[in-house]
Amino acid sequence: MASNLLWKPDQDQIDHRNLTAFAEQHGFTPDDFPALHEWSINSQESFWSSVWSFCDIVGDP
C-alpha cells in the first residue's frame, strides 16, 4: 500500500507551533524531531519536568 502525504504545514505554521518553541527552548531544531524524541525516551525525568514547566503545570511531576 502506497503512503501519500495528505497535508503538510507551511513554514509559518511550523515556526509558530508550540512544539517548535519547546524544541528550540531545549536546543533542538524544528526539523530534528527524532533527536527530541530520543531525549524524551533517554532522559524521561528531565523531559517531563521540562514539559510541565513549558505548559505551566502546577504540581509535582
PyMOL Python script that loads the backbone (N, CA, C, O; Angstrom):
from pymol import cmd

cmd.read_pdbstr("""\
ATOM      1  N   MET A   1       0.844  -1.176   0.000  1.00  0.00           N
ATOM      2  CA  MET A   1       0.000   0.000   0.000  1.00  0.00           C
ATOM      3  C   MET A   1       0.893   1.244   0.000  1.00  0.00           C
ATOM      4  O   MET A   1       1.770   1.383   0.852  1.00  0.00           O
ATOM      5  N   ALA A   2       0.673   2.110  -0.922  1.00  0.00           N
ATOM      6  CA  ALA A   2       1.445   3.346  -1.028  1.00  0.00           C
ATOM      7  C   ALA A   2       0.959   4.351   0.009  1.00  0.00           C
ATOM      8  O   ALA A   2      -0.230   4.419   0.323  1.00  0.00           O
ATOM      9  N   SER A   3       1.892   5.119   0.528  1.00  0.00           N
ATOM     10  CA  SER A   3       1.555   6.144   1.509  1.00  0.00           C
ATOM     11  C   SER A   3       1.681   7.513   0.852  1.00  0.00           C
ATOM     12  O   SER A   3       2.778   7.943   0.497  1.00  0.00           O
ATOM     13  N   ASN A   4       0.559   8.185   0.696  1.00  0.00           N
ATOM     14  CA  ASN A   4       0.553   9.518   0.100  1.00  0.00           C
ATOM     15  C   ASN A   4       0.379  10.563   1.189  1.00  0.00           C
ATOM     16  O   ASN A   4      -0.488  10.439   2.055  1.00  0.00           O
ATOM     17  N   LEU A   5       1.207  11.587   1.137  1.00  0.00           N
ATOM     18  CA  LEU A   5       1.117  12.683   2.085  1.00  0.00           C
ATOM     19  C   LEU A   5      -0.148  13.482   1.793  1.00  0.00           C
ATOM     20  O   LEU A   5      -0.331  13.983   0.684  1.00  0.00           O
ATOM     21  N   LEU A   6      -1.017  13.599   2.789  1.00  0.00           N
ATOM     22  CA  LEU A   6      -2.285  14.302   2.600  1.00  0.00           C
ATOM     23  C   LEU A   6      -2.199  15.781   2.951  1.00  0.00           C
ATOM     24  O   LEU A   6      -2.921  16.601   2.382  1.00  0.00           O
ATOM     25  N   TRP A   7      -1.314  16.125   3.893  1.00  0.00           N
ATOM     26  CA  TRP A   7      -1.211  17.514   4.321  1.00  0.00           C
ATOM     27  C   TRP A   7       0.142  17.739   4.965  1.00  0.00           C
ATOM     28  O   TRP A   7       0.679  16.845   5.620  1.00  0.00           O
ATOM     29  N   LYS A   8       0.687  18.910   4.786  1.00  0.00           N
ATOM     30  CA  LYS A   8       1.936  19.302   5.427  1.00  0.00           C
ATOM     31  C   LYS A   8       1.805  20.772   5.806  1.00  0.00           C
ATOM     32  O   LYS A   8       1.401  21.590   4.980  1.00  0.00           O
ATOM     33  N   PRO A   9       2.147  21.121   7.064  1.00  0.00           N
ATOM     34  CA  PRO A   9       2.032  22.524   7.461  1.00  0.00           C
ATOM     35  C   PRO A   9       3.021  23.385   6.690  1.00  0.00           C
ATOM     36  O   PRO A   9       4.108  22.934   6.328  1.00  0.00           O
ATOM     37  N   ASP A  10       2.628  24.632   6.443  1.00  0.00           N
ATOM     38  CA  ASP A  10       3.569  25.536   5.783  1.00  0.00           C
ATOM     39  C   ASP A  10       4.584  26.033   6.818  1.00  0.00           C
ATOM     40  O   ASP A  10       4.414  25.807   8.016  1.00  0.00           O
ATOM     41  N   GLN A  11       5.622  26.699   6.360  1.00  0.00           N
ATOM     42  CA  GLN A  11       6.712  27.106   7.251  1.00  0.00           C
ATOM     43  C   GLN A  11       6.238  28.041   8.353  1.00  0.00           C
ATOM     44  O   GLN A  11       6.737  27.960   9.476  1.00  0.00           O
ATOM     45  N   ASP A  12       5.295  28.921   8.066  1.00  0.00           N
ATOM     46  CA  ASP A  12       4.775  29.823   9.090  1.00  0.00           C
ATOM     47  C   ASP A  12       4.092  29.039  10.211  1.00  0.00           C
ATOM     48  O   ASP A  12       4.259  29.363  11.386  1.00  0.00           O
ATOM     49  N   GLN A  13       3.327  28.014   9.851  1.00  0.00           N
ATOM     50  CA  GLN A  13       2.675  27.180  10.860  1.00  0.00           C
ATOM     51  C   GLN A  13       3.714  26.440  11.700  1.00  0.00           C
ATOM     52  O   GLN A  13       3.562  26.325  12.916  1.00  0.00           O
ATOM     53  N   ILE A  14       4.754  25.947  11.064  1.00  0.00           N
ATOM     54  CA  ILE A  14       5.822  25.248  11.784  1.00  0.00           C
ATOM     55  C   ILE A  14       6.520  26.205  12.745  1.00  0.00           C
ATOM     56  O   ILE A  14       6.785  25.859  13.897  1.00  0.00           O
ATOM     57  N   ASP A  15       6.813  27.406  12.263  1.00  0.00           N
ATOM     58  CA  ASP A  15       7.536  28.387  13.074  1.00  0.00           C
ATOM     59  C   ASP A  15       6.759  28.832  14.304  1.00  0.00           C
ATOM     60  O   ASP A  15       7.364  29.234  15.298  1.00  0.00           O
ATOM     61  N   HIS A  16       5.435  28.769  14.259  1.00  0.00           N
ATOM     62  CA  HIS A  16       4.612  29.295  15.346  1.00  0.00           C
ATOM     63  C   HIS A  16       3.887  28.224  16.163  1.00  0.00           C
ATOM     64  O   HIS A  16       2.962  28.546  16.909  1.00  0.00           O
ATOM     65  N   ARG A  17       4.281  26.985  16.037  1.00  0.00           N
ATOM     66  CA  ARG A  17       3.624  25.945  16.834  1.00  0.00           C
ATOM     67  C   ARG A  17       4.334  25.785  18.173  1.00  0.00           C
ATOM     68  O   ARG A  17       5.520  26.086  18.303  1.00  0.00           O
ATOM     69  N   ASN A  18       3.600  25.314  19.149  1.00  0.00           N
ATOM     70  CA  ASN A  18       4.156  25.139  20.487  1.00  0.00           C
ATOM     71  C   ASN A  18       5.294  24.129  20.502  1.00  0.00           C
ATOM     72  O   ASN A  18       6.265  24.310  21.238  1.00  0.00           O
ATOM     73  N   LEU A  19       5.197  23.081  19.714  1.00  0.00           N
ATOM     74  CA  LEU A  19       6.257  22.078  19.678  1.00  0.00           C
ATOM     75  C   LEU A  19       7.572  22.688  19.210  1.00  0.00           C
ATOM     76  O   LEU A  19       8.635  22.326  19.716  1.00  0.00           O
ATOM     77  N   THR A  20       7.514  23.608  18.254  1.00  0.00           N
ATOM     78  CA  THR A  20       8.722  24.282  17.783  1.00  0.00           C
ATOM     79  C   THR A  20       9.328  25.121  18.899  1.00  0.00           C
ATOM     80  O   THR A  20      10.539  25.080  19.114  1.00  0.00           O
ATOM     81  N   ALA A  21       8.510  25.875  19.605  1.00  0.00           N
ATOM     82  CA  ALA A  21       9.006  26.701  20.711  1.00  0.00           C
ATOM     83  C   ALA A  21       9.644  25.830  21.789  1.00  0.00           C
ATOM     84  O   ALA A  21      10.712  26.161  22.302  1.00  0.00           O
ATOM     85  N   PHE A  22       9.001  24.729  22.131  1.00  0.00           N
ATOM     86  CA  PHE A  22       9.539  23.818  23.143  1.00  0.00           C
ATOM     87  C   PHE A  22      10.867  23.229  22.680  1.00  0.00           C
ATOM     88  O   PHE A  22      11.835  23.204  23.439  1.00  0.00           O
ATOM     89  N   ALA A  23      10.915  22.760  21.445  1.00  0.00           N
ATOM     90  CA  ALA A  23      12.144  22.160  20.913  1.00  0.00           C
ATOM     91  C   ALA A  23      13.288  23.165  20.932  1.00  0.00           C
ATOM     92  O   ALA A  23      14.385  22.848  21.392  1.00  0.00           O
ATOM     93  N   GLU A  24      13.044  24.363  20.441  1.00  0.00           N
ATOM     94  CA  GLU A  24      14.094  25.384  20.388  1.00  0.00           C
ATOM     95  C   GLU A  24      14.554  25.798  21.783  1.00  0.00           C
ATOM     96  O   GLU A  24      15.732  26.088  21.987  1.00  0.00           O
ATOM     97  N   GLN A  25      13.638  25.826  22.733  1.00  0.00           N
ATOM     98  CA  GLN A  25      13.979  26.181  24.110  1.00  0.00           C
ATOM     99  C   GLN A  25      14.976  25.179  24.696  1.00  0.00           C
ATOM    100  O   GLN A  25      15.725  25.505  25.617  1.00  0.00           O
ATOM    101  N   HIS A  26      14.978  23.973  24.159  1.00  0.00           N
ATOM    102  CA  HIS A  26      15.847  22.916  24.682  1.00  0.00           C
ATOM    103  C   HIS A  26      16.953  22.524  23.707  1.00  0.00           C
ATOM    104  O   HIS A  26      17.550  21.454  23.831  1.00  0.00           O
ATOM    105  N   GLY A  27      17.219  23.393  22.742  1.00  0.00           N
ATOM    106  CA  GLY A  27      18.364  23.204  21.862  1.00  0.00           C
ATOM    107  C   GLY A  27      18.140  22.327  20.651  1.00  0.00           C
ATOM    108  O   GLY A  27      19.103  21.913  20.006  1.00  0.00           O
ATOM    109  N   PHE A  28      16.894  22.036  20.327  1.00  0.00           N
ATOM    110  CA  PHE A  28      16.576  21.218  19.159  1.00  0.00           C
ATOM    111  C   PHE A  28      16.026  22.107  18.048  1.00  0.00           C
ATOM    112  O   PHE A  28      15.425  23.148  18.315  1.00  0.00           O
ATOM    113  N   THR A  29      16.233  21.695  16.822  1.00  0.00           N
ATOM    114  CA  THR A  29      15.665  22.422  15.693  1.00  0.00           C
ATOM    115  C   THR A  29      14.322  21.799  15.336  1.00  0.00           C
ATOM    116  O   THR A  29      14.098  20.622  15.616  1.00  0.00           O
ATOM    117  N   PRO A  30      13.426  22.566  14.726  1.00  0.00           N
ATOM    118  CA  PRO A  30      12.104  22.041  14.387  1.00  0.00           C
ATOM    119  C   PRO A  30      12.145  20.819  13.467  1.00  0.00           C
ATOM    120  O   PRO A  30      11.235  19.991  13.495  1.00  0.00           O
ATOM    121  N   ASP A  31      13.189  20.707  12.658  1.00  0.00           N
ATOM    122  CA  ASP A  31      13.259  19.574  11.729  1.00  0.00           C
ATOM    123  C   ASP A  31      13.999  18.378  12.313  1.00  0.00           C
ATOM    124  O   ASP A  31      14.235  17.396  11.609  1.00  0.00           O
ATOM    125  N   ASP A  32      14.372  18.444  13.601  1.00  0.00           N
ATOM    126  CA  ASP A  32      15.087  17.337  14.229  1.00  0.00           C
ATOM    127  C   ASP A  32      14.221  16.655  15.277  1.00  0.00           C
ATOM    128  O   ASP A  32      14.647  16.456  16.414  1.00  0.00           O
ATOM    129  N   PHE A  33      13.005  16.299  14.885  1.00  0.00           N
ATOM    130  CA  PHE A  33      12.087  15.628  15.800  1.00  0.00           C
ATOM    131  C   PHE A  33      12.662  14.322  16.336  1.00  0.00           C
ATOM    132  O   PHE A  33      12.437  14.008  17.505  1.00  0.00           O
ATOM    133  N   PRO A  34      13.403  13.535  15.528  1.00  0.00           N
ATOM    134  CA  PRO A  34      13.970  12.293  16.078  1.00  0.00           C
ATOM    135  C   PRO A  34      14.877  12.530  17.295  1.00  0.00           C
ATOM    136  O   PRO A  34      14.866  11.727  18.229  1.00  0.00           O
ATOM    137  N   ALA A  35      15.652  13.604  17.302  1.00  0.00           N
ATOM    138  CA  ALA A  35      16.517  13.893  18.451  1.00  0.00           C
ATOM    139  C   ALA A  35      15.689  14.281  19.674  1.00  0.00           C
ATOM    140  O   ALA A  35      16.004  13.873  20.792  1.00  0.00           O
ATOM    141  N   LEU A  36      14.639  15.061  19.469  1.00  0.00           N
ATOM    142  CA  LEU A  36      13.742  15.428  20.566  1.00  0.00           C
ATOM    143  C   LEU A  36      13.062  14.182  21.121  1.00  0.00           C
ATOM    144  O   LEU A  36      12.938  14.028  22.336  1.00  0.00           O
ATOM    145  N   HIS A  37      12.629  13.308  20.249  1.00  0.00           N
ATOM    146  CA  HIS A  37      12.003  12.055  20.672  1.00  0.00           C
ATOM    147  C   HIS A  37      12.989  11.197  21.462  1.00  0.00           C
ATOM    148  O   HIS A  37      12.630  10.619  22.488  1.00  0.00           O
ATOM    149  N   GLU A  38      14.223  11.115  20.989  1.00  0.00           N
ATOM    150  CA  GLU A  38      15.254  10.342  21.691  1.00  0.00           C
ATOM    151  C   GLU A  38      15.488  10.901  23.096  1.00  0.00           C
ATOM    152  O   GLU A  38      15.605  10.142  24.058  1.00  0.00           O
ATOM    153  N   TRP A  39      15.556  12.234  23.210  1.00  0.00           N
ATOM    154  CA  TRP A  39      15.712  12.861  24.521  1.00  0.00           C
ATOM    155  C   TRP A  39      14.544  12.494  25.437  1.00  0.00           C
ATOM    156  O   TRP A  39      14.742  12.227  26.622  1.00  0.00           O
ATOM    157  N   SER A  40      13.332  12.483  24.889  1.00  0.00           N
ATOM    158  CA  SER A  40      12.151  12.172  25.703  1.00  0.00           C
ATOM    159  C   SER A  40      12.191  10.745  26.239  1.00  0.00           C
ATOM    160  O   SER A  40      11.596  10.452  27.277  1.00  0.00           O
ATOM    161  N   ILE A  41      12.882   9.867  25.541  1.00  0.00           N
ATOM    162  CA  ILE A  41      12.998   8.470  25.968  1.00  0.00           C
ATOM    163  C   ILE A  41      14.182   8.277  26.914  1.00  0.00           C
ATOM    164  O   ILE A  41      14.060   7.619  27.947  1.00  0.00           O
ATOM    165  N   ASN A  42      15.324   8.853  26.553  1.00  0.00           N
ATOM    166  CA  ASN A  42      16.554   8.617  27.309  1.00  0.00           C
ATOM    167  C   ASN A  42      16.682   9.469  28.565  1.00  0.00           C
ATOM    168  O   ASN A  42      17.436   9.116  29.471  1.00  0.00           O
ATOM    169  N   SER A  43      15.969  10.566  28.635  1.00  0.00           N
ATOM    170  CA  SER A  43      16.036  11.465  29.796  1.00  0.00           C
ATOM    171  C   SER A  43      14.622  11.816  30.235  1.00  0.00           C
ATOM    172  O   SER A  43      14.228  12.982  30.239  1.00  0.00           O
ATOM    173  N   GLN A  44      13.870  10.793  30.603  1.00  0.00           N
ATOM    174  CA  GLN A  44      12.447  10.986  30.878  1.00  0.00           C
ATOM    175  C   GLN A  44      12.181  11.993  31.993  1.00  0.00           C
ATOM    176  O   GLN A  44      11.276  12.818  31.872  1.00  0.00           O
ATOM    177  N   GLU A  45      12.948  11.939  33.064  1.00  0.00           N
ATOM    178  CA  GLU A  45      12.694  12.863  34.174  1.00  0.00           C
ATOM    179  C   GLU A  45      12.918  14.312  33.741  1.00  0.00           C
ATOM    180  O   GLU A  45      12.105  15.189  34.034  1.00  0.00           O
ATOM    181  N   SER A  46      14.015  14.552  33.050  1.00  0.00           N
ATOM    182  CA  SER A  46      14.316  15.903  32.563  1.00  0.00           C
ATOM    183  C   SER A  46      13.286  16.359  31.532  1.00  0.00           C
ATOM    184  O   SER A  46      12.820  17.498  31.568  1.00  0.00           O
ATOM    185  N   PHE A  47      12.938  15.459  30.617  1.00  0.00           N
ATOM    186  CA  PHE A  47      11.969  15.794  29.575  1.00  0.00           C
ATOM    187  C   PHE A  47      10.624  16.179  30.183  1.00  0.00           C
ATOM    188  O   PHE A  47      10.078  17.235  29.864  1.00  0.00           O
ATOM    189  N   TRP A  48      10.087  15.324  31.057  1.00  0.00           N
ATOM    190  CA  TRP A  48       8.753  15.596  31.594  1.00  0.00           C
ATOM    191  C   TRP A  48       8.737  16.800  32.525  1.00  0.00           C
ATOM    192  O   TRP A  48       7.745  17.525  32.586  1.00  0.00           O
ATOM    193  N   SER A  49       9.823  17.014  33.244  1.00  0.00           N
ATOM    194  CA  SER A  49       9.919  18.224  34.057  1.00  0.00           C
ATOM    195  C   SER A  49       9.879  19.460  33.160  1.00  0.00           C
ATOM    196  O   SER A  49       9.251  20.463  33.498  1.00  0.00           O
ATOM    197  N   SER A  50      10.553  19.377  32.021  1.00  0.00           N
ATOM    198  CA  SER A  50      10.552  20.485  31.059  1.00  0.00           C
ATOM    199  C   SER A  50       9.176  20.703  30.449  1.00  0.00           C
ATOM    200  O   SER A  50       8.764  21.844  30.240  1.00  0.00           O
ATOM    201  N   VAL A  51       8.465  19.625  30.162  1.00  0.00           N
ATOM    202  CA  VAL A  51       7.106  19.737  29.620  1.00  0.00           C
ATOM    203  C   VAL A  51       6.203  20.435  30.636  1.00  0.00           C
ATOM    204  O   VAL A  51       5.449  21.340  30.280  1.00  0.00           O
ATOM    205  N   TRP A  52       6.279  20.015  31.900  1.00  0.00           N
ATOM    206  CA  TRP A  52       5.458  20.632  32.941  1.00  0.00           C
ATOM    207  C   TRP A  52       5.756  22.123  33.045  1.00  0.00           C
ATOM    208  O   TRP A  52       4.838  22.938  33.148  1.00  0.00           O
ATOM    209  N   SER A  53       7.042  22.480  33.018  1.00  0.00           N
ATOM    210  CA  SER A  53       7.420  23.897  33.105  1.00  0.00           C
ATOM    211  C   SER A  53       6.926  24.674  31.896  1.00  0.00           C
ATOM    212  O   SER A  53       6.381  25.768  32.039  1.00  0.00           O
ATOM    213  N   PHE A  54       7.114  24.116  30.706  1.00  0.00           N
ATOM    214  CA  PHE A  54       6.712  24.785  29.473  1.00  0.00           C
ATOM    215  C   PHE A  54       5.205  25.025  29.437  1.00  0.00           C
ATOM    216  O   PHE A  54       4.742  26.057  28.951  1.00  0.00           O
ATOM    217  N   CYS A  55       4.450  24.065  29.953  1.00  0.00           N
ATOM    218  CA  CYS A  55       2.981  24.151  29.925  1.00  0.00           C
ATOM    219  C   CYS A  55       2.408  24.836  31.167  1.00  0.00           C
ATOM    220  O   CYS A  55       1.191  24.931  31.322  1.00  0.00           O
ATOM    221  N   ASP A  56       3.285  25.308  32.044  1.00  0.00           N
ATOM    222  CA  ASP A  56       2.864  25.960  33.291  1.00  0.00           C
ATOM    223  C   ASP A  56       1.950  25.076  34.129  1.00  0.00           C
ATOM    224  O   ASP A  56       0.970  25.551  34.703  1.00  0.00           O
ATOM    225  N   ILE A  57       2.276  23.793  34.197  1.00  0.00           N
ATOM    226  CA  ILE A  57       1.509  22.862  35.021  1.00  0.00           C
ATOM    227  C   ILE A  57       1.985  23.004  36.459  1.00  0.00           C
ATOM    228  O   ILE A  57       3.185  22.964  36.730  1.00  0.00           O
ATOM    229  N   VAL A  58       1.046  23.168  37.374  1.00  0.00           N
ATOM    230  CA  VAL A  58       1.362  23.316  38.788  1.00  0.00           C
ATOM    231  C   VAL A  58       1.181  21.965  39.459  1.00  0.00           C
ATOM    232  O   VAL A  58       0.144  21.320  39.303  1.00  0.00           O
ATOM    233  N   GLY A  59       2.182  21.545  40.197  1.00  0.00           N
ATOM    234  CA  GLY A  59       2.110  20.274  40.905  1.00  0.00           C
ATOM    235  C   GLY A  59       3.471  19.626  40.946  1.00  0.00           C
ATOM    236  O   GLY A  59       4.479  20.252  40.620  1.00  0.00           O
ATOM    237  N   ASP A  60       3.499  18.393  41.339  1.00  0.00           N
ATOM    238  CA  ASP A  60       4.739  17.633  41.397  1.00  0.00           C
ATOM    239  C   ASP A  60       4.733  16.593  40.287  1.00  0.00           C
ATOM    240  O   ASP A  60       3.879  15.706  40.255  1.00  0.00           O
ATOM    241  N   PRO A  61       5.706  16.712  39.367  1.00  0.00           N
ATOM    242  CA  PRO A  61       5.742  15.733  38.259  1.00  0.00           C
ATOM    243  C   PRO A  61       6.106  14.345  38.747  1.00  0.00           C
ATOM    244  O   PRO A  61       6.180  13.410  37.950  1.00  0.00           O
TER     245      PRO A  61
END
""", "prot")
cmd.dss("prot")
cmd.show_as("cartoon", "prot")
cmd.util.cbc("prot")
cmd.orient("prot")
